[in-house]
Amino acid sequence: MRGVTVVLSLALAMGAAGPAEAQLRPCSGVTEPGLKILLDDIARSGGAPSPFVDLLTARLEANLEQLRVEAGLTVKVLRCAKRLPGSPAAFTRPLVQDLNARQVVLEVWGTTAEVEADGETYHEASIGYVLVPIRFHEFAAAQPPGAFVVPRRAKSLATPDDLVQLVDQAGALAAYAATGAGTRLARARQYDAARVQLCKAQTAWRARHDAGRAQRLAARLRPAAGRRHRAGRARRRGLQRPPQGAARERGGVVPGRTPVMQPRAVRCAMVAAGLLLATRGAQAGAVNIACSAPIVFSGAAVNVVVLPYSVPPELGAASREVGTKLAALVQQELLLAIAKYGSVGAVQLVDDAGRGGTECTPEAVLAKLLQQRPGARDVVGPGRGLVLVWGRVFRSGDALLLQSFVQFLRRDADETLAATVASQPFSVRLGAQAFACVPRRVSMSDLASVAEQYARTRVIHDAPDEASPGHPVPQDQPLPYWVQAARGDWLQIQSQGGGPSGWILARVDRAAWSLRTRMPELSFVEGVTGYLRYRVGTARPQAGDLPAQVPGGRPGAGVLDAAAAAIAAYQREWREGAVIAEAGGASAPAAGGQPLAIAVPAQVAAFVTLLRDDAAGVALQEAAARIDRAVALLPHSADLRNLSVLLRLRAAAASPAAAPAVAMPLVGELQAALAAEPTNGTALANLRSLCRLLLAAPGAAPPRLTTLTAEERDEVQRQLDALEGLGG
């Protein structure tokens, strides 16, 4: 969230019976500054051990990670031992006043139990919520809606889908967090920022098919929205409402023995790597790099950094090693896939501090690599790209689920794109650059396959043949290396700093098990790396010349072609093995509680299309259709609506004879974008450009964009006059 400080406090208690007030023990660390999440002890109702405790804990941690990544929140998670609220009544006026003073916007608790109903046994998870800013102001009401309990039942828990459906809270947490944040912002008279959050909340509620709760909360929040409108009315007077029937209504919002390398040797090797990458456009990799001192190839145009996956400790003493081995396979798979782009690096990090350390979190690693805090041996250079990949494995009954997270960026650069249509300037920006992937089913046999494939790939051979002599990759020492060649599933590497060199098997595909089929999101990582490589290469030629052709691409556009193909593969395959915590199952287009898993790839794919000067009208229209589907999932996103408009304008300009008469609907779409996010300067500037384009003299713009009735021309002129009055 841009320019907004939001606090989310989550206190989860699966409690025993007893006086609620007596169970609410204070939590150590809650008085510290900064954003906090309070995670209390979890137990089954009645105090008995619960078979769902581990699942519920893991799911909530993943939900909170998703919220942090996708909402842009920096939060601190605090474990609060023996804090067990029993009911909404526990949240008395003094307690809520204290929580509000600590900037808490949300608290969640609940119980798990088996209940009898109609002669059948059900598994129930009753989740309680307190929206602190609303509760704080509602003690005069007889039944304040700011504190309530929502029971969720499942008759059968035989499959991972049943378990996730019961306990997953991704969508609910997003809805409540946005509601609480919007309320706090409105009461602080930050009305534009509040409107953005409340629009997000409305979208989330409708996506969860809880229109009743949306209406009740909307009634509560309507006065704040009215104050926002009155405060901004003078500044925005003259802006017209969308023409009747013009804006589409979407979701309720209008429109060998290895020589040991010492740290100093690693440091020197990495410095040399950065310099050489800058001039050679080479590819490089590094394994066994400590999270406490992460590295990238600073001369590379783009680096992909893979953190170890977290694995439930109850899987045994080897659980940590499984997470490390999975990350190692991901790093090698990605390096093999992205080497074609040139001037790229892939780094595998390991948790040198042990389980529970704070150094191996994505926020800690990112801060170091961007020089926001000390600790990194080499950092991402200005304007260069970075992709972070991490995730977790969690238990779901007798099965396991795997969830990955992806974040990408260019340092000190916004992901914006400028275009000109009929001499008028337009621009778009990515609405999000991080998302949670949908959870996927895995099994103990899958984890065994990870260990087996890890062993096979951790040998440096004399030739690209597993039967050839070789020596093991060092297990506990960092190994940075050059990639000299790729042949099939093999990479020829040259160690930097005296380590072994030769051939490594980077991908072990077989009919029965393939990492890429288990993790389709790796195709998106491949694609977004290509997108970043192109953007860095065109903006900073010193990062290495773009390859004229790559496998699967046309001469001169190879990087973009390969990136588009990889993202398209993800879009075809993301449902494979997916477990969706919403009605509709894995075929549902909304991706359950992970709508950004659809929307972000659609946006990157659209950017790739727009980057092609020769993009055909059909390709632009297809990209617009995918963005429209994303808008249906996230109608509060002004950036998505803005992108849809530019794609349709470019499509009309590319094929004017076949393009529909889109003029007035596009005006309405940009007005709807500004209604959802009034401070979106990109949408505002685009609306001005669109009005100028539509009012241009005949022949100055594609005819199908200027066919307006006299009434429509008057309306567009009034809109333009109002926009000109705003300046800019």
Buried (B, 14 or more C-beta within 10 A) or exposed (E): BEEBBBBBBBBBBBBBEEEBEEBBEEBEBBEEEEBBBBBBBBBBBEEEEBBBBBBBBBBBBBBBBBBBBBBBBEBBBBEBEEBBBBBBEBBEEEBBBBBBEBBBBBBBBBBBBEEEEEEEEBBBBBBBBBBBBBBBBBEEEEEBBBBBEBBBEBEEBEBBBBBBBBBBBBBBBBBBBBBBBBBBBBBEEBBBBBBBBBBBBBBBBBBBEBEEBBEEBBEBBEEBBEBBEEEBEEEBEEBBEBBEEBBBEBBBBBBBEBBEBEEEBBBBBBBBBBEBBBEBBBBBBBBBBBBBBBBBBBBBBBBBBBBBBBBBEEBEEEBBBBBBBBBBBBBBBBBBBBBBBBBBBBBBBBBBEEEEEEBBBBBBBBBBBBBEEEBBBBBBBEBBBBBBBBBBBBBBBEBBBBBBBBBBBBBEBEBEBEBEBBEBEBBBBBBBBBBBBBBBBBEEEBBEBBBEBBEEBBBBBEBBEEEEEBBEBBEEBBBBBBBEEBEEBBBBBBBBBEBBBBBBBBBBEEEEBBBBEBBBBBBBBBBBBBBBBBBBBEEBEEBBEBBEBBEEBEEEBBBBBBBBBBBBBBBEBBBBBBBBBBEEEBEEEBBBBBBBBBBBBBBBBBBBBBBBEEBEBEBBBBBBEBBBBBBBBBBBBBBBBBBBBBBBBBBBBBBBEEBEEBBBBBBBBBBBBBBBBBBBEBBBBBBBBBBBBBBBEEEEBBEBBBEBEEEBBEBBEBBBEBBEEEEE
